[in-house]
Amino acid sequence: MGVLIGACAQGASTTDTGAGVDTSQNGTDPTPTPTATSSSSGNGGSGGGTPTKPTADDNAKAPTLASITPNTATVGSVGPTVVLNGDNFVARTVVQLDGAPLTTTFVSATELRATIPTQSLAALATLHVSVGTSPPGGGASAALDFTVVNPGPAITTLAPLGVIAGSPDVAIAITGDGFVSAATVTVQGKLVKSTYMDGQNIKATIPAAQLASSGTLDVIVQNPAPGGGVSMPLSFTVSNPAVQLTTVAPTAALVNSAATTVTLTGNGFVTASSALFNGTPIATTFIDNRTLTAVVPSSALTAVGDFPVAVKNPPPGGGVSMPLSFRVQYGAPSVTNVVPATITAGAGATNVTISGTSFYPASQVFFNGTATATTFVSSASLTATLSAAQVATAGAITVSVVTPTPGGGTSNMASINVQNPAPVLTTLAPASVVMGSPDTLLTVTGSGFTSTSLVQLNGANYPTTYVSGTQLKATLPQAQLASPGSLTITVFTPTPGGGTSAAKVLPIGCNTAGVDVALGALGTVTTLNTNFAAAPLYTRLDGGLCSATLETTTQPGRYYVVQNTAGVPVTLSAWAVCPDVSGQDDAVLTFYHQGSPPTTDTQRQQCWDIVSEGDYGAAGTFPSPESGTSHWCPGLTKANGGGIGLSACDRAVVFIQPYSMTSSAYLPPPQIKFKAE
């Protein structure tokens, strides 16, 4: 009789799992379990049947398993169909999982296929996969591992997607797939607290420390090995808050000033906040979320105007605040000094230097409230020019500096005193006035005269006509000219400045036309040479009283018109000088109380009472005080009672005639003298 070992039909696509092959995991060849068959002849009946003819693979070789594809599956997944590659596979070769046969598909002697049961993937595990071929021949392969691993996690959403920088701890819900209970959550590489909800949901908490500043945080879920891994990150955004600027202090700075520190207050400030001045970032210091300080550089303060100041928070989030205005303005000008502080009226156009503080190219000088062309020298100096018209007359000129807005303003007032010059009197025309003249026009010449200058007579102001800075005119009234003497003439110019000139004396004297001798002051003696040799000839007067008979002889004679210019009544004394001690100088002397010499003999006889011929003459009592040795030397003097009284400017004619021009005994006197007494 014969024995059959697990025979089955050749070419079958599946193999019965009850083939009787040992599928233990020890890697030894499976031991066929023999099955008794009838040895009798016939169709399998026992006892005398004939054995079945073996097929071609009845004596199969032991199979070998080289690889399983895939060789892993994730926990909880649907069992995959795996491809087993190896050798010596036959139709009855069976795939076994941890010793349990699986429905196997024979593909070829080198390839089998089978499906891992889903229930085998419920938990992490290492499963053993082998193949076995039942006898005859055959055996079991060595086992290969099939690993049930954790899935790779995937994140699809975060809720919320972000918060504002500076927020406290924030809870986030992570939604995705492939989460396992041992999954962990990291935020920007740092492990955070998390709670597994199910395979699609985890909750986690991001601590406040990671929310202090803006940025993008990577959120990752990690499943542990075996398998597992990390998810692709999703971004959690920590945004800078929208920023609000409420105040800037100070709100202004002076143009061209040094760098200025400002304090900015508002809301939503972060460490990365930056202040913007006129759109340009400036150095900024974070104090807290409501306060910043910033430095406006001097280079930003070179022009006046209102400039925007804003605060910018960088992305994410952030943005630029609504701006506030910062004013760069002019300083208020101040005047400390003006040069010159005093100007002489009529000096002409005059340059003025104004010293002070906070002057700018836009600053302008005002004289008496009127803008004047101004030259900027420095922040402490300006120049401007006073016109000739502005300094033509005396008075105070106010000086101020005006700087336009923004800022600026009008300075304090300074003053320039336009002063009248001190008058100088040089000449008078006429240089003298005849007593008794009618109203007389006086022309005063000098310098420093102004339209307010006045001519003064003896210190009293008189109506004056201004001609120029060098000439004035005034009328001398007749009443001032009625008496002899003099007028003190001065020029007075009122304040400011001005003053009274040095005086000039205007004599009020006599009309000296035709006068031979001006007596001058009391006591003054005038001596003249008689020079009879060149004198005209006249019928000689007889000595004694006037109206006497004229002698028939002619002798030379001299008529002298004498005027009292002493300014007071005087007695005119006149006498001959007879120094010749060797003879008897002899002459006659008489007065005519009139202004001009007589022209006829009759007039000549009308002399003033006495005709003197010395102490031996007819009168016998009128000798000359300088008679010398002569008894005939005439003299009509106050001392001998022969003087004639003259009022101011009164005239008298003195006539002297020698006794003889030929006598050696009676010589003509060489000189005559006149004296006011």
Secondary structure, 3 states (H helix, E strand, C coil): CCEECCCCCCCCCCCCCCCCCCCCCCCCCCCCCCEECCCCCCCCCCCCCCCCCCCCCCCECCCEEEEEECCEEECCCCCCEEEEEEECCCCCCEEEECCEEECEEEEECCEEEEECCHHHHCCCEEEEEEEEECCCECEECCCEEEEEEECCCEEEEEECCEEECCCCCEEEEEEEECCCCCCEEEECCEEECEEEEECCEEEEEECHHHHCCCEEEEEEEEECCCECEECCCEEEEEEECCCEEEEEECCEEECCCCCEEEEEEEECCCCCCEEEECCEEECEEEEECCEEEEEECHHHCCCCEEEEEEEEECCCECEECCCEEEEEEECCCEEEEEECCEEECCCCCEEEEEEEECCCCCCEEEECCEEECEEEEECCEEEEEECCCCCCCCEEEEEEEEECCCECEECCCEEEEEEECCCEEEEEECCCEECCCCCEEEEEEEECCCCCCEEEECCEEECEEEEECCEEEEEECHHHHCCCEEEEEEEEECCCECEECCCEEEEEECCCCCCCEECCCCCCEEEEECCHHHCCEEECCCCEECCCCCCCCEEECEEEEEECCCCCCEEEEEEEECCCCCCCCEEEEEEECCCCCCCCHHHHCCCCCEEECECCCCCCCEECCCCCCCCECEEECCCCCCCEEECCCCEEEEEEEECCCCCCCCCCCCEEEEEEC
